[in-house]
């Protein structure tokens, strides 16, 4: 089994960019790609996750023009996701539940309709609640990517060998759906965030 390393925190970032959460001298916002795709990413993020400096899901939404973010766990309000279930898309919940099927080219090519991926974002406990608390999604097929993540360093500690940051997961998914060039563009953006975080924590100079 691959050893999964997380980046330990040595100090809190002072005067961070309010978008990428890196120190303003290392801000990567100017490097944000602009990608207009057929595929729609809908990020379902927990309100507490918005404050975490290691969050990468928001960066994905910044880069993808045909995407949006919905916030759950805010002021105890119930988030209704029914309107996301539109016939204009083939909608999948990107979550590795027991009944999830592999997101691969065969699945993508089963229909000419564009795909919408609903992506839970947060820690494992927060993300899992999207899976069973939103009954409007109970009939939506679950999809996953089960290929092991062989990266030596991760933004956070992962619980499985396939675990990855949200931006990493979205990049891999879009690589399958939209092509390798899209994956490479988003992974390059993720690496900038990862390296900036490593520098901020004293792991790189």
BALO-193004 format. One record per residue: residue number from 1; residue in one letter; chain; x, y, z of N, C-alpha, C, O in turn. Coordinates in Angstrom, 1 decimal, padded with zeros to 4 digits. Atoms other than C-alpha are relative to their C-alpha. Layout:
N
REC   resi   resn   chain     n.c1     n.c2     n.c3    ca.c1    ca.c2    ca.c3     c.c1     c.c2     c.c3     o.c1     o.c2     o.c3
REC    NUM      a       A        X        Y        Z        X        Y        Z        X        Y        Z        X        Y        Z
...
END
This chain:
205
REC   resi   resn   chain     n.c1     n.c2     n.c3    ca.c1    ca.c2    ca.c3     c.c1     c.c2     c.c3     o.c1     o.c2     o.c3
REC      1      x       A    000.8   -001.2    000.0    000.0    000.0    000.0    000.9    001.3    000.0    001.9    001.3    000.7
REC      2      x       A   -000.8   -001.3    000.1    001.3    003.5   -000.9   -000.1    000.7    001.3   -001.2    000.8    001.9
REC      3      x       A    000.0   -000.9   -001.2    002.2    005.7    002.0   -000.6    001.3   -000.4   -000.1    002.0   -001.3
REC      4      x       A    000.7   -001.2    000.3   -000.1    008.7    002.0    000.5    001.1    001.0    000.2    000.9    002.2
REC      5      x       A   -000.5   -001.0   -000.9    001.5    011.8    003.4   -000.8    001.3   -000.1   -001.2    001.7   -001.2
REC      6      x       A    000.7   -001.3    000.0   -000.3    015.0    004.4    001.0    001.0    000.4    002.0    000.8    001.0
REC      7      x       A   -000.8   -001.2   -000.3    001.2    018.4    004.7   -000.3    000.5    001.4   -001.4    000.9    001.7
REC      8      x       A    000.2   -000.4   -001.4    001.7    019.2    008.4    000.0    001.6    000.0    000.7    002.2   -000.7
REC      9      x       A    000.1   -001.4   -000.1    000.8    022.7    009.4    001.0    000.5    001.0    001.0    000.1    002.2
REC     10      x       A   -001.0   -000.6   -000.9    003.6    024.8    010.9   -000.4    001.3    000.5   -000.1    001.7    001.7
REC     11      x       A    000.5   -001.3   -000.4    002.1    028.2    011.0   -001.1    000.5   -000.8   -001.3    000.0   -002.0
REC     12      x       A    001.2   -000.5    000.7   -001.0    030.1    010.0    000.4    001.1   -001.0    001.2    001.9   -000.6
REC     13      x       A   -000.4   -001.0    001.0   -000.8    032.1    006.8   -000.5    001.4    000.5   -001.7    001.6    000.9
REC     14      x       A    000.3   -001.3   -000.3   -000.7    035.8    007.5   -000.4    000.8   -001.2    000.3    000.6   -002.3
REC     15      x       A    000.4   -000.9    001.1   -002.5    038.3    005.2   -000.2   -000.9   -001.2    000.4   -000.6   -002.3
REC     16      x       A    000.2    000.8    001.1   -003.8    035.6    002.9   -000.9    000.6   -001.1   -001.7    001.5   -000.8
REC     17      x       A    001.0   -000.4    001.1   -005.5    036.1   -000.5   -001.3   -000.6    000.4   -001.4   -001.8    000.9
REC     18      x       A    001.3    000.5   -000.5   -009.2    035.7    000.3   -000.6   -000.9   -001.0   -001.7   -001.5   -000.8
REC     19      x       A    000.5    000.9    001.0   -009.7    033.6   -002.9    000.8   -001.4    000.1    000.2   -002.4    000.3
REC     20      x       A   -000.8    001.2    000.0   -006.8    031.1   -003.0    000.5   -000.4    001.4    001.1   -001.5    001.5
REC     21      x       A   -000.5    000.2   -001.4   -005.9    031.4    000.7    001.5   -000.1    000.1    002.0   -000.6    001.2
REC     22      x       A   -001.4    000.0   -000.1   -002.2    031.6   -000.1    000.4    001.4    000.4   -000.3    002.4    000.2
REC     23      x       A   -000.5   -001.4   -000.3    000.0    034.5    001.1    000.0    000.8   -001.3    000.2    000.3   -002.3
REC     24      x       A    000.2   -000.8    001.2   -000.5    037.4   -001.2    001.2    000.0   -000.9    001.0    000.2   -002.1
REC     25      x       A   -001.2    000.1    000.8    003.1    037.1   -002.4    000.0   -001.2   -000.9    000.7   -001.3   -001.9
REC     26      x       A    000.0    001.3    000.7    002.3    033.6   -003.6   -001.4   -000.3   -000.6   -001.7   -001.4   -001.1
REC     27      x       A    001.3    000.2    000.5   -001.2    034.2   -004.8    000.0   -000.6   -001.4    000.8   -000.1   -002.3
REC     28      x       A    000.0    000.7    001.3   -002.1    032.0   -007.8   -001.3    000.4   -000.8   -001.5   -000.2   -001.9
REC     29      x       A    001.2   -000.4    000.7   -005.3    033.8   -008.8    000.2    000.4   -001.5   -000.7    000.1   -002.3
REC     30      x       A   -000.3   -000.4    001.4   -003.7    035.2   -012.0    000.2   -001.2   -000.8    000.1   -001.1   -002.1
REC     31      x       A   -000.2    001.3    000.8   -003.0    031.6   -013.0   -001.3   -000.8   -000.2   -001.2   -001.8   -000.8
REC     32      x       A    001.2    000.7    000.1   -006.6    030.6   -012.8   -000.4   -000.2   -001.5   -000.6    000.8   -002.2
REC     33      x       A    000.4    000.2    001.4   -007.5    029.0   -016.2   -001.5    000.3   -000.1   -002.3    000.3    000.8
REC     34      x       A    001.4   -000.2    000.4   -010.8    029.8   -017.9   -000.4   -001.0   -001.0    000.0   -001.0   -002.1
REC     35      x       A    000.3    001.1    000.8   -012.4    026.7   -019.2   -001.6    000.0   -000.2   -002.3   -000.1    000.8
REC     36      x       A    001.4    000.1    000.3   -015.8    026.7   -020.9   -000.3   -001.4   -000.6    000.1   -001.6   -001.8
REC     37      x       A    000.2    001.4    000.4   -017.0    023.1   -021.2   -001.4   -000.4   -000.1   -002.3    000.4    000.4
REC     38      x       A    001.4    000.5    000.0   -020.1    021.1   -022.0   -000.4   -000.5    001.4   -001.5   -000.4    001.8
REC     39      x       A    000.3    000.6   -001.3   -019.8    019.3   -018.7   -000.2    001.1    001.1    000.5    002.1    001.1
REC     40      x       A    000.3   -000.9   -001.1   -021.2    021.1   -015.6    000.4   -000.7    001.3    000.0   -001.8    001.6
REC     41      x       A   -000.3    000.5   -001.3   -019.7    020.7   -012.2   -000.8    000.9    001.0   -000.8    002.1    001.0
REC     42      x       A    000.7   -000.7   -001.1   -022.0    021.6   -009.3    000.6   -000.5    001.3    000.5   -001.6    001.7
REC     43      x       A   -000.7    000.2   -001.3   -020.1    021.8   -006.0   -000.9    000.2    001.1   -001.5    001.3    001.3
REC     44      x       A    000.9   -000.1   -001.2   -022.1    021.1   -002.9    001.0    000.0    001.2    001.5   -001.0    001.7
REC     45      x       A   -001.0   -000.2   -001.0   -019.9    022.5   -000.2   -000.6    000.4    001.4   -001.5    001.1    001.5
REC     46      x       A    000.4   -000.4   -001.3   -020.3    022.7    003.6    000.5    001.4    000.4    001.6    001.7    000.0
REC     47      x       A   -000.3   -001.4   -000.3   -020.3    026.2    005.0    001.4    000.1    000.8    002.1    001.0    000.6
REC     48      x       A   -001.3    000.0   -000.8   -017.4    025.3    007.4    001.2   -000.2   -000.9    002.3    000.3   -000.6
REC     49      x       A   -001.1    000.3    001.0   -015.3    024.1    004.4    000.5    001.3   -000.7    001.6    001.4   -001.1
REC     50      x       A   -000.3   -001.2    000.7   -015.4    027.6    002.9    001.2    000.8    000.7    001.9    001.5    000.1
REC     51      x       A   -001.0   -000.7   -000.8   -013.0    028.8    005.7    001.3   -000.7    000.0    002.3   -000.2    000.5
REC     52      x       A   -001.3    000.9   -000.1   -010.4    026.0    005.3    000.9    000.4   -001.1    000.6    000.5   -002.3
REC     53      x       A   -001.0   -000.5    000.9   -007.2    027.2    003.6    000.4   -001.1   -001.0    000.9   -000.8   -002.1
REC     54      x       A   -000.4    001.1    000.9   -006.7    023.7    002.0   -001.1   -000.3   -000.9   -001.0   -001.3   -001.7
REC     55      x       A    001.1    000.3    000.9   -010.0    023.8    000.2    000.4    000.3   -001.5    000.9    001.3   -001.7
REC     56      x       A   -000.4   -000.2    001.4   -009.5    023.3   -003.6   -001.3    000.0   -000.9   -001.2    000.3   -002.1
REC     57      x       A    001.2    000.0    000.8   -013.1    022.9   -004.7   -000.4    001.3   -000.6   -000.9    001.4   -001.7
REC     58      x       A    000.4   -001.4    000.5   -013.8    026.6   -004.9    000.9    000.4   -001.1    000.5    001.2   -002.0
REC     59      x       A   -000.9   -000.4    001.1   -010.7    027.0   -007.1   -000.5   -000.7   -001.4   -000.4   -000.1   -002.4
REC     60      x       A    000.6    000.6    001.2   -012.3    024.5   -009.6   -001.1    000.8   -000.5   -001.2    001.0   -001.8
REC     61      x       A    001.2   -000.8    000.4   -015.5    026.5   -009.7    000.5    001.3   -000.7   -000.1    001.8   -001.6
REC     62      x       A   -000.5   -001.3    000.6   -013.4    029.7   -010.4    000.5   -000.3   -001.4    000.4    000.6   -002.3
REC     63      x       A   -000.6    000.3    001.3   -011.8    027.9   -013.4   -001.0   -000.4   -001.0   -000.8   -000.3   -002.2
REC     64      x       A    001.0    000.6    000.9   -015.0    026.3   -014.9   -001.2    001.0   -000.1   -001.9    001.1    000.8
REC     65      x       A    001.1   -001.0    000.1   -017.4    028.9   -016.3   -001.4   -000.6    000.0   -002.3    000.0    000.4
REC     66      x       A    001.3    000.6    000.1   -020.2    026.4   -016.8   -000.2   -000.9    001.3   -000.6   -002.0    001.2
REC     67      x       A    000.1    000.7   -001.3   -020.3    025.4   -013.1   -000.5    000.9    001.1   -000.6    002.1    000.9
REC     68      x       A    000.5   -000.8   -001.1   -021.7    026.6   -009.8    000.3   -000.7    001.4    000.6   -001.9    001.4
REC     69      x       A   -000.2    000.4   -001.4   -021.4    026.2   -006.0   -001.3    000.2    000.8   -001.9    001.3    000.8
REC     70      x       A    001.1   -000.1   -001.0   -024.2    025.5   -003.5    000.5   -000.3    001.4    001.4   -001.2    001.6
REC     71      x       A   -000.5    000.1   -001.4   -023.6    025.9    000.2   -001.0   -000.6    000.9   -002.1   -000.2    001.0
REC     72      x       A    000.8    000.6   -001.0   -025.0    023.6    002.8    000.5    000.2    001.4    001.7    000.5    001.6
REC     73      x       A   -000.4   -000.1   -001.4   -025.0    023.7    006.6    000.1    001.5    000.4    000.8    001.8    001.4
REC     74      x       A    000.0   -001.4   -000.3   -025.5    027.5    006.6   -001.2    000.4    000.7   -002.3    000.3    000.2
REC     75      x       A    001.1   -000.5   -000.8   -027.6    028.9    009.4   -001.1   -001.1    000.1   -002.3   -000.7    000.3
REC     76      x       A    001.0    001.2   -000.1   -029.3    025.4    009.6   -001.1    000.1   -001.0   -002.1   -000.5   -000.8
REC     77      x       A    001.0    000.0    001.1   -031.2    026.1    006.4    000.1   -001.3   -000.8    001.2   -001.8   -001.0
REC     78      x       A    000.0    001.1    000.9   -032.3    023.2    004.3    000.3    000.3   -001.4   -000.3    001.2   -002.0
REC     79      x       A   -000.4   -000.3    001.3   -030.6    023.1    001.0   -000.8   -001.0   -001.0   -000.6   -002.2   -000.9
REC     80      x       A    000.8    000.8    001.0   -033.0    021.9   -001.8    000.7    000.0   -001.3    000.9    001.0   -001.9
REC     81      x       A   -000.7    000.1    001.2   -031.2    020.6   -004.8   -000.8   -000.5   -001.2   -000.3   -000.9   -002.2
REC     82      x       A    000.9    000.5    001.0   -034.2    019.6   -006.8    000.2    000.6   -001.4    000.1    000.0   -002.4
REC     83      x       A   -000.1   -000.8    001.3   -033.7    022.3   -009.5    001.2   -000.5   -000.8    001.3   -000.1   -002.0
REC     84      x       A   -001.1    000.4    000.7   -030.4    020.7   -010.4   -000.3   -001.2   -000.9    000.4   -001.5   -001.9
REC     85      x       A    000.4    001.2    000.7   -032.2    017.7   -011.8   -000.8    000.4   -001.3   -002.0    000.2   -001.4
REC     86      x       A    000.6   -000.5    001.3   -032.8    019.0   -015.3    000.3   -001.0   -001.1    001.3   -001.7   -001.1
REC     87      x       A   -000.2    000.9    001.1   -033.3    017.0   -018.5    001.1    000.4   -001.0    001.4   -000.3   -001.9
REC     88      x       A   -001.1   -000.5    000.9   -030.6    019.1   -020.2    001.3   -000.7    000.3    002.2   -000.6   -000.5
REC     89      x       A   -001.3    000.7   -000.3   -027.9    017.0   -018.5   -000.3   -001.5    000.5   -001.4   -001.8    000.9
REC     90      x       A   -000.1    001.3   -000.7   -027.1    013.4   -017.5    000.7    000.3    001.3    001.8    000.7    001.4
REC     91      x       A   -000.6   -000.4   -001.3   -026.6    014.0   -013.8    000.5   -001.2    000.8   -000.2   -002.2    000.9
REC     92      x       A   -000.5    001.0   -000.9   -024.4    011.9   -011.6    000.5    000.6    001.3    000.9    001.8    001.3
REC     93      x       A   -000.5   -000.4   -001.2   -023.4    012.2   -008.0    001.4   -000.6    000.1    001.6   -001.8    000.1
REC     94      x       A   -001.4    000.4    000.0   -019.6    012.0   -007.8    000.4   -000.3    001.5    000.9    000.5    002.2
REC     95      x       A   -000.2    000.4   -001.4   -019.3    010.0   -004.6    000.3   -001.5    000.1   -000.5   -002.2   -000.5
REC     96      x       A   -000.3    001.4    000.0   -017.7    006.6   -003.9   -000.8   -000.9    001.0   -000.2   -001.5    001.9
REC     97      x       A    000.9    000.9   -000.8   -020.7    004.8   -002.3    000.2   -001.4   -000.5    000.8   -001.7   -001.5
REC     98      x       A   -000.1    001.5    000.3   -021.0    001.0   -002.3   -000.6   -000.3   -001.4   -000.1   -001.2   -002.0
REC     99      x       A    000.6    000.3    001.3   -023.2    001.2   -005.4    000.5    000.9   -001.1   -000.1    000.9   -002.2
REC    100      x       A   -000.5   -000.9    001.0   -021.2    003.7   -007.3    000.7   -000.8   -001.2    001.3   -001.9   -000.9
REC    101      x       A   -000.6    000.7    001.1   -020.1    002.7   -010.8    001.2    000.8   -000.5    001.3    002.0   -000.2
REC    102      x       A   -001.2   -000.7    000.5   -016.8    003.6   -012.5   -000.3    001.0   -001.0   -001.0    000.8   -002.0
REC    103      x       A    000.1   -001.0    001.1   -016.6    006.8   -014.4    001.0   -000.2   -001.0    002.2    000.0   -000.8
REC    104      x       A   -000.9    000.4    001.0   -015.1    005.7   -017.6   -000.5    000.4   -001.4   -001.7    001.0   -001.5
REC    105      x       A    000.4   -000.5    001.4   -015.3    006.4   -021.4   -001.2   -000.8   -000.4   -002.0   -000.2   -001.2
REC    106      x       A    001.2    000.8    000.4   -017.9    003.6   -021.8   -001.2    000.7    000.5   -002.2    000.9   -000.2
REC    107      x       A    001.1   -000.7   -000.6   -020.2    005.4   -019.4   -000.3    001.3   -000.7   -001.4    001.6   -001.0
REC    108      x       A    000.2   -001.3    000.7   -019.6    008.8   -021.0   -000.6   -000.1   -001.3   -001.4    000.7   -001.7
REC    109      x       A    000.5    000.2    001.4   -020.3    007.5   -024.5   -001.4   -000.6   -000.1   -001.8   -000.8   -001.3
REC    110      x       A    001.4    000.6    000.1   -023.7    006.0   -023.6   -001.0    000.9   -000.5   -002.1    000.5   -000.9
REC    111      x       A    001.0   -001.0    000.4   -025.5    009.2   -024.4    000.8    001.3   -000.6    001.9    001.6   -000.2
REC    112      x       A   -000.6   -001.2    000.6   -024.8    012.4   -026.4   -000.4    001.2    000.9    000.2    002.3    000.7
REC    113      x       A    000.3   -001.1   -001.0   -026.3    014.6   -023.5    001.2    000.3    000.8    002.0   -000.5    001.1
REC    114      x       A   -001.1   -000.4   -000.9   -023.8    016.6   -021.6   -000.2   -000.5    001.4   -001.3   -000.8    001.8
REC    115      x       A    000.0    000.5   -001.4   -022.9    015.5   -018.1    000.0    001.1    001.0    000.8    002.1    000.9
REC    116      x       A   -000.1   -000.8   -001.2   -023.5    017.2   -014.8    000.5   -000.9    001.1   -000.1   -001.9    001.4
REC    117      x       A   -000.5    000.7   -001.2   -021.4    016.0   -011.9   -000.3    000.8    001.3    000.2    002.0    001.4
REC    118      x       A    000.2   -000.6   -001.3   -022.7    016.9   -008.4    001.1   -000.5    000.9    001.2   -001.7    001.1
REC    119      x       A   -001.2    000.3   -000.7   -019.6    017.0   -006.3   -000.1    000.4    001.5    000.0    001.6    001.7
REC    120      x       A    000.0   -000.4   -001.5   -019.8    016.9   -002.4    001.4    000.4    000.3    002.4   -000.2    000.0
REC    121      x       A   -001.3   -000.6   -000.4   -017.0    019.0   -000.9    000.0    000.2    001.5   -000.9    000.9    002.0
REC    122      x       A   -000.2   -000.2   -001.5   -015.8    018.9    002.7    000.8   -001.2    000.5    001.3   -002.0   -000.3
REC    123      x       A   -000.6    001.2   -000.5   -014.3    016.4    005.0   -000.9   -001.2   -000.2   -002.0   -001.1   -000.7
REC    124      x       A    000.7    001.2    000.4   -015.4    012.8    004.7   -001.4   -000.1    000.6   -002.3   -000.5    000.0
REC    125      x       A    001.3    000.0   -000.7   -018.2    013.1    007.3   -000.9    001.0   -000.7   -002.1    000.7   -000.9
REC    126      x       A    000.8   -001.0    000.6   -019.5    016.3    005.7   -000.5   -000.4   -001.4   -001.7   -000.3   -001.8
REC    127      x       A    000.3    000.4    001.4   -019.4    014.9    002.1   -001.0   -001.1    000.1   -001.9   -001.2   -000.8
REC    128      x       A    000.8    001.2    000.0   -021.1    011.7    003.1   -001.5    000.4    000.3   -002.4   -000.4   -000.1
REC    129      x       A    001.3   -000.4   -000.3   -024.1    013.6    004.4   -000.8    000.4   -001.3   -002.1    000.2   -001.3
REC    130      x       A    000.7   -000.3    001.2   -024.9    014.8    000.9   -000.6   -001.3   -000.6   -001.7   -001.3   -001.2
REC    131      x       A    000.4    001.2    000.6   -025.1    011.2   -000.1   -001.4   -000.6    000.5   -002.1   -001.1   -000.3
REC    132      x       A    001.3    000.5   -000.5   -028.0    010.3    002.2   -001.0    001.0    000.6   -002.1    000.6    000.8
REC    133      x       A    000.9   -001.0   -000.5   -029.5    013.5    003.5   -000.9    000.7   -001.1   -002.0    001.1   -000.8
REC    134      x       A    000.7   -000.6    001.1   -030.6    014.9    000.2   -000.8   -001.0   -000.8   -000.3   -001.7   -001.7
REC    135      x       A    000.8    001.1    000.5   -033.5    012.6   -000.7   -000.3    000.3   -001.5   -000.6   -000.7   -002.2
REC    136      x       A    000.2   -000.3    001.4   -034.0    014.4   -004.0    001.0   -000.6   -000.9    000.8   -000.7   -002.1
REC    137      x       A   -001.0    000.6    000.8   -030.8    012.8   -005.1    000.1   -001.5    000.0    001.0   -002.1   -000.5
REC    138      x       A   -000.1    001.4   -000.3   -031.6    009.3   -004.1    000.0   -000.9   -001.3    000.5   -002.0   -001.2
REC    139      x       A    000.1    000.8    001.3   -032.3    008.1   -007.7    001.1    000.4   -001.0    001.2   -000.2   -002.1
REC    140      x       A   -001.1   -000.4    000.9   -029.2    009.8   -009.2    001.1   -001.0    000.1    001.5   -001.4    001.2
REC    141      x       A   -001.1    001.0    000.0   -026.5    007.3   -010.2    001.2    000.6    000.6    001.6    001.8    000.4
REC    142      x       A   -001.3   -000.3   -000.6   -023.3    007.4   -008.2    001.1   -000.4   -000.9    001.1   -001.5   -001.4
REC    143      x       A   -001.2    000.4    000.8   -020.0    007.4   -010.0    001.3    000.3    000.9    001.2    001.1    001.8
REC    144      x       A   -001.3   -000.1   -000.8   -016.4    007.1   -008.7    001.2   -000.2   -001.0    001.0   -000.7   -002.1
REC    145      x       A   -001.3    000.4    000.7   -012.8    006.9   -009.9    000.8   -000.7    001.1    001.2   -000.2    002.1
REC    146      x       A   -000.7    000.9   -001.0   -011.1    004.0   -008.1    001.5   -000.2   -000.3    002.1   -000.9    000.5
REC    147      x       A   -001.5    000.1    000.2   -007.6    004.4   -009.6    000.7    000.6    001.2    000.4    001.7    001.6
REC    148      x       A   -000.8   -000.6   -001.1   -005.1    004.8   -006.8    000.7    001.3   -000.3    001.1    001.5   -001.4
REC    149      x       A   -000.7   -001.3    000.1   -003.7    008.2   -006.2    001.5   -000.2    000.5    001.7   -000.4    001.7
REC    150      x       A   -001.4    000.4   -000.4    000.1    007.7   -006.3    000.8    001.2    000.4    002.0    001.1    000.6
REC    151      x       A   -000.8   -001.2   -000.4    001.1    011.3   -005.4    000.5   -000.2    001.4   -000.1   -000.8    002.2
REC    152      x       A   -000.6    000.2   -001.3    003.5    011.4   -002.5   -000.5    000.9    001.0   -000.7    000.6    002.2
REC    153      x       A    000.5   -001.0   -000.9    002.1    014.6   -001.0   -001.4    000.3   -000.3   -001.8    000.4   -001.5
REC    154      x       A    001.4   -000.4    000.1   -001.5    015.5   -000.4   -000.3    001.3    000.8    000.5    001.6    001.7
REC    155      x       A    000.4   -001.2   -000.7   -003.2    018.7    000.7   -000.4   -000.3    001.4   -000.2    000.4    002.4
REC    156      x       A    000.4    000.5   -001.3   -004.7    016.7    003.6    000.2   -001.5    000.1    000.5   -002.1   -000.9
REC    157      x       A   -000.2    001.4   -000.2   -004.4    013.3    005.1   -001.2   -000.7   -000.7   -002.4   -000.3   -000.5
REC    158      x       A    001.1    000.7    000.6   -006.5    010.8    003.0   -000.2   -001.3    000.7    000.7   -002.0    001.2
REC    159      x       A    000.3    001.2   -000.6   -008.3    007.8    004.3    000.1   -001.2   -000.9    000.0   -002.4   -000.4
REC    160      x       A   -000.1    001.2    000.9   -008.0    005.6    001.2    001.1    000.4   -001.0    001.5    001.5   -001.2
REC    161      x       A   -001.0   -000.2    001.0   -005.4    005.1   -001.5   -000.5    000.7   -001.2    000.3    001.2   -002.0
REC    162      x       A    000.6   -000.7    001.1   -007.8    006.6   -004.0   -000.4    001.5    000.4   -000.9    002.2   -000.5
REC    163      x       A    000.4   -001.3   -000.5   -008.3    009.7   -001.9    000.8    001.2   -000.6    001.9    001.0   -001.0
REC    164      x       A   -000.7   -001.1    000.7   -007.5    013.1   -003.4   -000.8    001.3    000.3   -001.9    001.3    000.8
REC    165      x       A    000.7   -001.3   -000.2   -008.3    016.8   -003.1   -001.1    000.2   -001.0   -001.1   -000.5   -002.1
REC    166      x       A    001.2   -000.2    000.9   -011.5    018.0   -004.7    000.4    000.5   -001.4   -000.1    000.0   -002.4
REC    167      x       A   -000.4   -000.5    001.3   -009.7    019.9   -007.5    000.7   -001.2   -000.8    000.5   -001.3   -002.0
REC    168      x       A   -000.6    001.2    000.6   -007.7    016.7   -008.2   -001.0   -000.9   -000.6   -001.0   -001.3   -001.7
REC    169      x       A    001.1    000.9    000.4   -010.8    014.6   -008.4   -000.8    000.5   -001.2   -001.1   -000.2   -002.1
REC    170      x       A    000.7   -000.7    001.1   -012.6    017.1   -010.7    000.9   -000.1   -001.2    000.4   -000.3   -002.3
REC    171      x       A   -000.9    000.1    001.1   -009.5    017.2   -012.9    000.0   -001.4   -000.7    000.0   -001.5   -001.9
REC    172      x       A    000.0    001.4    000.6   -009.4    013.4   -013.3   -001.3   -000.3   -000.7   -001.4   -000.9   -001.7
REC    173      x       A    001.4    000.3    000.6   -013.2    013.2   -013.9   -000.1    000.7   -001.4   -000.6    000.1   -002.3
REC    174      x       A    000.1   -000.7    001.3   -013.0    015.9   -016.6    001.0   -000.5   -001.0    000.7   -000.3   -002.2
REC    175      x       A   -000.9    000.6    000.9   -010.0    014.2   -018.1   -000.7   -001.1   -000.8   -000.5   -001.4   -002.0
REC    176      x       A    000.8    001.1    000.6   -012.3    011.2   -018.8   -001.1    000.5   -000.9   -001.3    000.0   -002.0
REC    177      x       A    001.2   -000.5    000.7   -015.3    013.3   -019.9    000.4    000.9   -001.2   -000.1    000.8   -002.3
REC    178      x       A   -000.3   -001.1    001.0   -013.6    016.2   -021.8    001.3   -000.2   -000.7    001.6    000.5   -001.7
REC    179      x       A   -001.3    000.2    000.7   -010.1    015.0   -022.6    001.2    000.3    000.9    001.0    001.1    001.9
REC    180      x       A   -001.2   -000.1   -000.8   -006.6    014.9   -021.2    000.5    001.4    000.1    001.1    001.8    001.2
REC    181      x       A   -000.5   -001.4   -000.1   -005.8    018.5   -022.0   -000.7    000.8    001.1    000.0    001.6    001.8
REC    182      x       A    000.7   -000.7   -001.1   -008.5    019.7   -019.6    000.6   -000.5    001.3    000.8    000.3    002.3
REC    183      x       A   -000.6    000.5   -001.3   -007.1    017.4   -016.9    001.3    000.6    000.3    001.6    001.0    001.4
REC    184      x       A   -001.3   -000.5   -000.2   -003.6    018.6   -017.4    000.0    001.5    000.4    000.8    001.9    001.3
REC    185      x       A    000.2   -001.5   -000.4   -004.7    022.3   -017.2   -000.4    000.1    001.4    000.2    001.0    002.2
REC    186      x       A    000.5   -000.1   -001.3   -006.5    021.7   -014.0    001.0   -000.5    001.0    001.2    000.0    002.1
REC    187      x       A   -001.0    000.5   -000.9   -003.8    019.6   -012.5    001.2    000.9    000.2    001.8    001.0    001.3
REC    188      x       A   -001.1   -001.0   -000.1   -001.2    022.3   -013.2   -000.4    001.1    001.0    000.4    001.5    001.8
REC    189      x       A    000.5   -001.0   -000.9   -003.4    024.7   -011.4    000.0   -000.5    001.5    000.4    000.2    002.4
REC    190      x       A   -000.1    000.6   -001.4   -003.7    022.3   -008.4    001.4    000.0    000.5    001.6    000.2    001.7
REC    191      x       A   -001.3    000.1   -000.5    000.0    021.8   -008.3    000.6    001.4    000.5    001.3    001.5    001.4
REC    192      x       A   -000.4   -001.3   -000.4    000.5    025.6   -008.0   -000.6    000.3    001.4    000.1    000.8    002.3
REC    193      x       A    000.6   -000.2   -001.3   -001.9    025.6   -005.0    000.8   -000.9    001.0    001.1   -000.4    002.1
REC    194      x       A   -000.7    000.9   -000.9   -000.1    022.6   -003.5    001.4    000.5    000.4    001.8    000.5    001.5
REC    195      x       A   -001.4   -000.5   -000.2    003.4    024.1   -003.9   -000.1    001.3    000.8    000.8    001.5    001.7
REC    196      x       A    000.2   -001.2   -000.8    002.2    027.4   -002.5   -000.2   -000.3    001.4    000.3    000.4    002.3
REC    197      x       A    000.3    000.4   -001.3    000.9    025.7    000.5    001.2   -000.6    000.7    001.5   -000.4    001.8
REC    198      x       A   -001.2    000.6   -000.5    004.1    023.7    000.9    001.0    001.1    000.4    001.6    001.0    001.5
REC    199      x       A   -000.9   -001.1   -000.3    006.1    026.9    000.8   -000.4    000.7    001.3    000.4    001.0    002.1
REC    200      x       A    000.6   -000.7   -001.1    003.8    028.5    003.3    000.2   -000.7    001.3    000.3   -000.1    002.4
REC    201      x       A   -000.1    000.9   -001.2    004.3    025.6    005.7    001.5   -000.4    000.2    001.8   -001.2    001.1
REC    202      x       A   -001.4    000.2   -000.3    008.1    025.6    005.4    000.5   -001.3   -000.6    001.6   -001.7   -000.2
REC    203      x       A   -000.5    001.2    000.6    008.4    022.4    003.3    000.8    000.2   -001.3    001.5   -000.7   -001.7
REC    204      x       A   -000.7   -000.4    001.2    009.7    024.1    000.2    000.5    001.4    000.1   -000.1    002.2    000.9
REC    205      x       A   -000.5   -001.4    000.0    011.8    027.2   -000.4   -000.3    000.7   -001.3    000.0    001.9   -001.5
END
